[in-house]
Amino acid sequence: MLFAALAVALAFVLWMAWETLLRDRTPIEQANRAAIKERLLSGNASAPGAAKAPAVVKPSAPARAFEPLPPIGAKLVEIYPRLRAEASEGNVRASCRLAFELERCQRDLPRWIQGLTIADAKIAKAETSEARERYEKGKAYTQREIESATDICAGFVDTEGVRPWQYLFNAALAGHTPSMARFALAPPLNPLNVTQDLEGVAAYRTYAPDFLRQAADSGYGPAVSGMVAETSGGLLFVEFHMYGIHLAPFDYELSARYMHAFSHFPVSTAQGRRSRGIIFDKLTAALSPEAMARAKVDGDALAASWKPEVFAPKEGRVPGQLLPKGGYDCNE
């Protein structure tokens, strides 16, 4: 369920030290949109004190057709040369995939390993058998992630220095819808060290709202549900704004519009149907009957404007849903 996945993601980030995210806010807020874009595309997008990274590939029409991406789980050391070469030729799907793979190997794997120590401490201090069982399940999941990532990342050494966010931003800027949605909702940035990817945070603050809206209006499921949450102003979920940025205006009617549009996606579980019902109940209580009626008309019209393939099943899953491990489908 998209909303459940979004809630889990938001809860995880809230668990982190949010106050550290805002320490360097002032210099970033002074950045000019055009200047940011010029720097990001000129190869000057590197953290202060870091070696200059190679230029992010400028968005352009690819010169040739590309083969499908390598299967999920392939060793990065084997697929990196191909993905890097195709990204340089304008393959936005390759750029999207590189962001995912580099984030897994450079940030996720060390974080998961550190998480085992935290899990052991929680298990040792658990006051009830239920709590202990919950922590043990979390530890087992983390161990599986570590085993998988260790195999995928084995032997890979990054000699290029291009950060994951740069690849994802490049794909998003070129109009790749899954990359636009992921950059807005789950950017591959370090939330505990803003200065590590200072230009990435600047790009997020400048582009994330537009990326989310465009992806939602084109019918990309995670972005549609993201707009429902962002425009609800805390009515539906705990209000949370990454890097202090509001991705969409607070507007119950607009939230209901996107929810009505989202309801055109099929739902495969009873829990999913109940969740949708609860959301509609909250929005109905917050709006006048006239406003809810307008939202339904507008939402149905938005869904009708989407291409038919938006609703077509892909790879045996409900269209628009997040892939396992929180990834977005770079093949779309």
BELGINOR-V37230 format. One record per residue. N is the residue number from 1. PHI is phi as a letter, one per 30 degrees, with the letter a starting at -180 (* if undefined). NEAR is the number of other C-alpha atoms within 12 Angstrom. D_FIRST is the distance of its C-alpha to the first C-alpha in Angstrom with 1 decimal. Layout:
n & phi & near & d_first
N & PHI & NEAR & D_FIRST
N & PHI & NEAR & D_FIRST
This chain:
n & phi & near & d_first
1 & * & 32 & 0.0
2 & d & 39 & 3.8
3 & d & 35 & 5.6
4 & d & 24 & 5.4
5 & d & 26 & 6.3
6 & d & 33 & 8.7
7 & d & 26 & 10.1
8 & d & 19 & 10.9
9 & d & 27 & 12.5
10 & d & 25 & 14.4
11 & d & 19 & 15.6
12 & d & 16 & 16.8
13 & d & 26 & 18.8
14 & d & 22 & 20.2
15 & d & 14 & 21.5
16 & d & 17 & 23.6
17 & d & 18 & 27.0
18 & d & 23 & 26.0
19 & d & 19 & 29.7
20 & d & 19 & 30.7
21 & d & 29 & 28.6
22 & c & 24 & 30.9
23 & d & 20 & 34.3
24 & c & 23 & 35.0
25 & d & 23 & 33.6
26 & e & 14 & 36.9
27 & d & 16 & 38.1
28 & d & 29 & 34.8
29 & d & 23 & 34.8
30 & d & 14 & 38.2
31 & d & 22 & 37.0
32 & c & 18 & 37.6
33 & e & 19 & 35.0
34 & d & 14 & 37.5
35 & d & 19 & 38.8
36 & d & 28 & 35.5
37 & d & 29 & 34.7
38 & d & 19 & 38.2
39 & d & 26 & 38.0
40 & d & 40 & 34.6
41 & c & 29 & 35.9
42 & c & 21 & 39.3
43 & j & 26 & 38.4
44 & c & 26 & 39.1
45 & d & 40 & 35.6
46 & b & 32 & 36.3
47 & d & 27 & 36.2
48 & e & 15 & 39.5
49 & i & 12 & 41.8
50 & c & 17 & 39.8
51 & d & 17 & 41.3
52 & d & 20 & 40.6
53 & d & 29 & 37.7
54 & e & 24 & 38.3
55 & d & 25 & 37.5
56 & d & 39 & 34.0
57 & d & 35 & 34.3
58 & d & 30 & 34.9
59 & e & 30 & 32.6
60 & a & 22 & 34.5
61 & d & 18 & 34.3
62 & d & 21 & 34.2
63 & d & 13 & 37.6
64 & a & 12 & 36.3
65 & d & 14 & 33.4
66 & c & 20 & 31.4
67 & d & 14 & 30.3
68 & e & 18 & 26.6
69 & d & 28 & 25.4
70 & e & 23 & 26.3
71 & d & 17 & 23.8
72 & d & 24 & 21.3
73 & j & 25 & 23.4
74 & d & 21 & 26.7
75 & d & 24 & 29.2
76 & d & 35 & 29.3
77 & d & 25 & 33.1
78 & d & 20 & 33.3
79 & c & 26 & 30.9
80 & e & 31 & 31.6
81 & e & 21 & 34.9
82 & d & 23 & 33.4
83 & d & 33 & 30.4
84 & d & 36 & 32.7
85 & d & 20 & 35.2
86 & d & 29 & 32.8
87 & d & 38 & 31.3
88 & d & 29 & 34.9
89 & c & 25 & 35.3
90 & j & 32 & 32.5
91 & d & 39 & 29.6
92 & d & 45 & 26.6
93 & d & 41 & 24.3
94 & d & 42 & 26.6
95 & d & 44 & 26.5
96 & e & 46 & 22.7
97 & d & 47 & 22.9
98 & d & 45 & 25.8
99 & e & 41 & 23.9
100 & d & 43 & 21.2
101 & d & 43 & 23.9
102 & d & 40 & 26.3
103 & d & 33 & 23.8
104 & d & 35 & 22.9
105 & d & 35 & 26.6
106 & d & 31 & 28.1
107 & b & 28 & 25.8
108 & d & 28 & 23.0
109 & e & 28 & 25.4
110 & d & 20 & 27.9
111 & d & 22 & 25.3
112 & d & 28 & 23.9
113 & d & 24 & 27.5
114 & d & 18 & 28.3
115 & d & 23 & 25.3
116 & d & 26 & 26.9
117 & d & 18 & 29.9
118 & d & 19 & 27.8
119 & d & 27 & 26.0
120 & d & 24 & 29.5
121 & d & 16 & 30.7
122 & d & 22 & 27.9
123 & d & 24 & 28.5
124 & d & 17 & 32.2
125 & c & 14 & 31.9
126 & e & 17 & 29.3
127 & c & 13 & 30.9
128 & b & 13 & 29.1
129 & d & 13 & 28.2
130 & d & 12 & 24.6
131 & d & 17 & 24.4
132 & d & 20 & 26.2
133 & d & 19 & 23.9
134 & d & 19 & 20.8
135 & d & 27 & 22.7
136 & d & 23 & 23.8
137 & d & 19 & 20.4
138 & d & 22 & 19.5
139 & d & 26 & 22.8
140 & d & 20 & 22.4
141 & d & 20 & 19.1
142 & d & 29 & 21.1
143 & d & 24 & 24.0
144 & d & 19 & 22.1
145 & d & 28 & 21.0
146 & d & 28 & 24.6
147 & d & 19 & 26.0
148 & d & 24 & 23.9
149 & d & 34 & 24.6
150 & d & 28 & 28.3
151 & d & 21 & 28.8
152 & d & 27 & 27.2
153 & d & 31 & 29.1
154 & e & 22 & 32.4
155 & i & 16 & 35.4
156 & d & 23 & 33.8
157 & b & 16 & 35.8
158 & d & 23 & 34.9
159 & c & 15 & 38.1
160 & d & 19 & 36.9
161 & i & 24 & 35.6
162 & d & 37 & 32.9
163 & d & 44 & 30.0
164 & e & 41 & 26.4
165 & d & 46 & 25.8
166 & d & 52 & 28.8
167 & d & 53 & 27.4
168 & d & 50 & 24.0
169 & d & 52 & 25.9
170 & e & 45 & 28.3
171 & d & 42 & 25.6
172 & d & 42 & 24.0
173 & d & 40 & 27.5
174 & d & 29 & 28.2
175 & j & 29 & 25.4
176 & d & 38 & 22.8
177 & e & 41 & 19.6
178 & e & 46 & 17.1
179 & d & 47 & 19.7
180 & d & 46 & 20.1
181 & d & 49 & 16.5
182 & d & 44 & 16.5
183 & d & 48 & 19.9
184 & d & 47 & 18.9
185 & c & 48 & 15.7
186 & b & 39 & 16.5
187 & d & 43 & 20.2
188 & d & 39 & 22.0
189 & c & 42 & 24.4
190 & d & 32 & 25.9
191 & d & 30 & 24.9
192 & c & 26 & 27.8
193 & b & 23 & 30.5
194 & e & 30 & 30.5
195 & d & 27 & 33.8
196 & d & 27 & 32.6
197 & b & 34 & 30.9
198 & e & 39 & 32.7
199 & d & 42 & 32.5
200 & d & 41 & 28.8
201 & d & 43 & 28.3
202 & d & 41 & 30.7
203 & d & 43 & 28.8
204 & d & 46 & 25.6
205 & d & 34 & 27.3
206 & d & 33 & 29.0
207 & c & 35 & 26.5
208 & e & 39 & 22.9
209 & e & 31 & 22.9
210 & d & 30 & 24.3
211 & e & 40 & 22.0
212 & d & 45 & 18.8
213 & d & 34 & 20.5
214 & d & 31 & 21.7
215 & d & 35 & 18.5
216 & d & 43 & 16.7
217 & d & 35 & 19.8
218 & d & 33 & 19.8
219 & j & 42 & 16.4
220 & d & 45 & 14.3
221 & e & 47 & 10.7
222 & e & 49 & 10.0
223 & d & 46 & 13.4
224 & d & 48 & 12.9
225 & d & 46 & 10.2
226 & d & 52 & 12.5
227 & d & 49 & 15.4
228 & e & 46 & 14.0
229 & d & 44 & 13.9
230 & d & 42 & 17.1
231 & d & 35 & 19.1
232 & d & 35 & 18.3
233 & i & 27 & 20.7
234 & j & 23 & 19.1
235 & d & 27 & 18.6
236 & c & 36 & 14.8
237 & b & 29 & 14.4
238 & e & 19 & 17.2
239 & d & 22 & 19.2
240 & a & 31 & 19.6
241 & b & 32 & 21.5
242 & d & 37 & 21.9
243 & h & 40 & 25.6
244 & i & 26 & 26.3
245 & c & 28 & 25.0
246 & d & 29 & 23.5
247 & d & 36 & 21.4
248 & a & 33 & 21.8
249 & d & 22 & 24.1
250 & d & 21 & 23.4
251 & a & 25 & 23.3
252 & e & 34 & 21.6
253 & d & 35 & 22.6
254 & d & 35 & 21.2
255 & d & 42 & 17.8
256 & d & 45 & 18.0
257 & e & 39 & 19.1
258 & d & 47 & 16.1
259 & d & 48 & 13.8
260 & d & 35 & 16.0
261 & d & 37 & 15.8
262 & d & 46 & 12.0
263 & d & 32 & 12.3
264 & d & 32 & 14.1
265 & d & 36 & 11.2
266 & d & 24 & 10.7
267 & c & 26 & 8.1
268 & c & 19 & 8.8
269 & b & 13 & 8.4
270 & d & 12 & 10.5
271 & d & 15 & 8.3
272 & d & 22 & 6.0
273 & d & 19 & 9.5
274 & d & 17 & 10.9
275 & d & 23 & 8.8
276 & d & 32 & 9.8
277 & d & 19 & 13.2
278 & d & 19 & 13.7
279 & d & 31 & 13.1
280 & d & 31 & 15.5
281 & d & 18 & 17.9
282 & d & 24 & 18.2
283 & d & 36 & 18.9
284 & d & 28 & 21.3
285 & d & 18 & 23.1
286 & d & 22 & 23.5
287 & c & 25 & 24.9
288 & d & 16 & 27.9
289 & e & 15 & 27.6
290 & d & 13 & 29.2
291 & d & 23 & 26.7
292 & d & 29 & 23.7
293 & d & 20 & 25.5
294 & d & 23 & 26.1
295 & d & 30 & 22.5
296 & d & 30 & 21.6
297 & d & 22 & 24.4
298 & d & 25 & 23.6
299 & d & 32 & 19.8
300 & d & 24 & 20.7
301 & d & 20 & 23.4
302 & d & 27 & 21.2
303 & d & 31 & 18.8
304 & d & 22 & 22.1
305 & d & 19 & 23.3
306 & d & 25 & 20.7
307 & d & 14 & 21.9
308 & e & 16 & 21.0
309 & d & 17 & 19.7
310 & e & 30 & 16.7
311 & c & 27 & 15.4
312 & d & 21 & 16.9
313 & e & 18 & 15.0
314 & b & 17 & 15.6
315 & h & 13 & 16.4
316 & i & 11 & 14.9
317 & b & 19 & 11.2
318 & d & 24 & 9.3
319 & e & 30 & 11.0
320 & j & 41 & 9.9
321 & d & 41 & 7.0
322 & d & 33 & 8.3
323 & d & 27 & 10.8
324 & e & 15 & 11.6
325 & i & 24 & 13.5
326 & i & 26 & 11.9
327 & d & 33 & 14.0
328 & c & 39 & 13.9
329 & d & 34 & 15.5
330 & d & 34 & 19.2
331 & d & 26 & 20.3
332 & d & 31 & 18.9
